Amino acid sequence: MNTVKTGWIGLGKMGIPMSQQLIKAGYPLSVYNRSKDKEEGFKAQGIGTAASPALLLEEADVVFIMVSDDKAINDIFHGDGGLLAAKASGKIIINMSTVSPAISKEVAAACKAQGNHYLDAPVSGSVKQAEDAMLVIMVGGEAGPFEQAKPILEKMGKLVMLVGDTGAGNVAKLAINTLLGIVAQGLSETVTLAQQNGINAEALTTLIGNSALGSPFIKIKGDAIVNNNYNAAFALKHIAKDLRLAKDLGLATPLGKTAYQTYQDAEAAFGEEDIIAVIKQVNKK
Ligand SMILES: NC(=O)c1ccc[n+]([C@@H]2O[C@H](COP(=O)([O-])OP(=O)(O)OC[C@H]3O[C@@H](n4cnc5c(N)ncnc54)[C@H](OP(=O)(O)O)[C@@H]3O)[C@@H](O)[C@H]2O)c1
């Protein structure tokens, strides 16, 4: 049994499997989710719940956050019963959501004034990697709290790396997701060209998978196209959001600009589907 008390905010597609790794590793855990129905499975496991982020922080030593976007982070820190309302100091708050470096810097300063530490620690990998504890975790913040948090983060990932000061994890993540958006669009355009010329998706993705271009991402998303399965593992609305954040960081290169626009155009129709539903958007063109 580990003695560090952990708390988890955000029980979405990623938050559930990631927090389950802490339970598996024997950490005491309490959870909070805005929509209470998502806490039910944890209650059934005997896991405690907190009525607000502030109450969660008061009872835990290390609190993890995995929510959608900057607005969600703003609500969790500044809203009623938010983290900044907690009577708590000496805690470590680890934000694993994909958000802007700007909001990380803002809430990190507020945490410091409160007497707590903040790390941004976004992840590369999706639901499958979260379930297998094979995420890649990139961290921004101070070395002291990072070293304290590292053994816990290692329960969720295969690589945990401090990349710089507050916000550096967010910058690294947005750079990686720019590549993700470009690759998903590239695969979609490649399959579309082949299909238009009589080669089916299964044949083409099998060929790519066995070529030097083969990768776990191409395999999973190629299978999704072949099986016509666009249920979200990583919702397209999230990559649309990430490319907006990358644009705010200065993304203005040819492929980056094109990917940005494609996902913005796709979001209204396909935002709730998986990122690879971008193939439906490129087919429209
Ligand atoms: N899915 C992936 O493959 C993947 C991979 C890497 C990184 N990410 C990133 O990880 C984060 C979470 O992704 P996900 O796929 O787990 O998302 P998700 O399934 O849509 O879950 C989002 C979570 O955020 C909470 N939330 C949203 N707005 C909120 C607000 N205003 N106040 C409080 N809570 C709020 C939701 O609460 P409710 O239940 O109340 O709505 C839910 O717990 C995102 O930043 C995403 O870009 C995702």
The ligand as an SDF file (V2000), in Angstrom:
LIG
                    3D

 48 52  0  0  0  0  0  0  0  0999 V2000
   -8.9120   10.8700  -25.5920 N   0  0  0  0  0  0  0  0  0  0  0  0
   -7.6560   10.8450  -25.9610 C   0  0  0  0  0  0  0  0  0  0  0  0
   -7.2340    9.9960  -26.7490 O   0  0  0  0  0  0  0  0  0  0  0  0
   -6.6720   11.8580  -25.4280 C   0  0  0  0  0  0  0  0  0  0  0  0
   -5.3090   11.5980  -25.5660 C   0  0  0  0  0  0  0  0  0  0  0  0
   -4.3790   12.5020  -25.0590 C   0  0  0  0  0  0  0  0  0  0  0  0
   -4.8320   13.6670  -24.4540 C   0  0  0  0  0  0  0  0  0  0  0  0
   -6.1710   13.9160  -24.3720 N   0  0  0  0  0  0  0  0  0  0  0  0
   -6.5940   15.1710  -23.7230 C   0  0  0  0  0  0  0  0  0  0  0  0
   -7.0210   14.8060  -22.4200 O   0  0  0  0  0  0  0  0  0  0  0  0
   -8.0930   15.6610  -22.0070 C   0  0  0  0  0  0  0  0  0  0  0  0
   -9.3030   14.8060  -21.6420 C   0  0  0  0  0  0  0  0  0  0  0  0
   -9.6780   14.0620  -22.7970 O   0  0  0  0  0  0  0  0  0  0  0  0
  -10.8260   12.9430  -22.7460 P   0  0  0  0  0  0  0  0  0  0  0  0
  -10.7860   12.2710  -24.0750 O   0  0  0  0  0  0  0  0  0  0  0  0
  -10.7410   12.1520  -21.4850 O   0  0  0  0  0  0  0  0  0  0  0  0
  -12.1120   13.9160  -22.6890 O   0  0  0  0  0  0  0  0  0  0  0  0
  -13.6230   13.5770  -22.3320 P   0  0  0  0  0  0  0  0  0  0  0  0
  -13.8810   12.1170  -22.3760 O   0  0  0  0  0  0  0  0  0  0  0  0
  -14.4230   14.5010  -23.1880 O   0  0  0  0  0  0  0  0  0  0  0  0
  -13.7310   14.0300  -20.7850 O   0  0  0  0  0  0  0  0  0  0  0  0
  -13.6560   15.3700  -20.4370 C   0  0  0  0  0  0  0  0  0  0  0  0
  -13.6720   15.5310  -18.9250 C   0  0  0  0  0  0  0  0  0  0  0  0
  -13.5890   16.9420  -18.6300 O   0  0  0  0  0  0  0  0  0  0  0  0
  -14.6450   17.2980  -17.7720 C   0  0  0  0  0  0  0  0  0  0  0  0
  -15.0630   18.6850  -18.0080 N   0  0  0  0  0  0  0  0  0  0  0  0
  -15.2840   19.2860  -19.2040 C   0  0  0  0  0  0  0  0  0  0  0  0
  -15.6440   20.5780  -19.0220 N   0  0  0  0  0  0  0  0  0  0  0  0
  -15.6360   20.7810  -17.6810 C   0  0  0  0  0  0  0  0  0  0  0  0
  -15.8950   21.9240  -16.8650 C   0  0  0  0  0  0  0  0  0  0  0  0
  -16.2400   23.1110  -17.3950 N   0  0  0  0  0  0  0  0  0  0  0  0
  -15.7870   21.7740  -15.5230 N   0  0  0  0  0  0  0  0  0  0  0  0
  -15.4340   20.5900  -14.9790 C   0  0  0  0  0  0  0  0  0  0  0  0
  -15.1700   19.4710  -15.6970 N   0  0  0  0  0  0  0  0  0  0  0  0
  -15.2620   19.5760  -17.0430 C   0  0  0  0  0  0  0  0  0  0  0  0
  -15.7620   16.3380  -18.1280 C   0  0  0  0  0  0  0  0  0  0  0  0
  -16.7230   16.3270  -17.1160 O   0  0  0  0  0  0  0  0  0  0  0  0
  -18.2560   15.8680  -17.4320 P   0  0  0  0  0  0  0  0  0  0  0  0
  -18.2460   14.3770  -17.3140 O   0  0  0  0  0  0  0  0  0  0  0  0
  -19.0480   16.5550  -16.4000 O   0  0  0  0  0  0  0  0  0  0  0  0
  -18.5830   16.3510  -18.8270 O   0  0  0  0  0  0  0  0  0  0  0  0
  -14.9530   15.0400  -18.2480 C   0  0  0  0  0  0  0  0  0  0  0  0
  -14.6470   14.5280  -16.9750 O   0  0  0  0  0  0  0  0  0  0  0  0
   -8.3170   16.6560  -23.1490 C   0  0  0  0  0  0  0  0  0  0  0  0
   -7.5840   17.8280  -22.8970 O   0  0  0  0  0  0  0  0  0  0  0  0
   -7.7410   15.9170  -24.3550 C   0  0  0  0  0  0  0  0  0  0  0  0
   -7.3200   16.8220  -25.3780 O   0  0  0  0  0  0  0  0  0  0  0  0
   -7.1050   13.0320  -24.8180 C   0  0  0  0  0  0  0  0  0  0  0  0
  1  2  1  0
  2  3  2  0
  2  4  1  0
  4  5  1  0
  4 48  2  0
  5  6  2  0
  6  7  1  0
  7  8  2  0
  8  9  1  0
  8 48  1  0
  9 10  1  0
  9 46  1  0
 10 11  1  0
 11 12  1  0
 11 44  1  0
 12 13  1  0
 13 14  1  0
 14 15  2  0
 14 16  1  0
 14 17  1  0
 17 18  1  0
 18 19  2  0
 18 20  1  0
 18 21  1  0
 21 22  1  0
 22 23  1  0
 23 24  1  0
 23 42  1  0
 24 25  1  0
 25 26  1  0
 25 36  1  0
 26 27  1  0
 26 35  1  0
 27 28  2  0
 28 29  1  0
 29 30  1  0
 29 35  2  0
 30 31  1  0
 30 32  2  0
 32 33  1  0
 33 34  2  0
 34 35  1  0
 36 37  1  0
 36 42  1  0
 37 38  1  0
 38 39  2  0
 38 40  1  0
 38 41  1  0
 42 43  1  0
 44 45  1  0
 44 46  1  0
 46 47  1  0
M  CHG  2   8   1  16  -1
M  END
$$$$
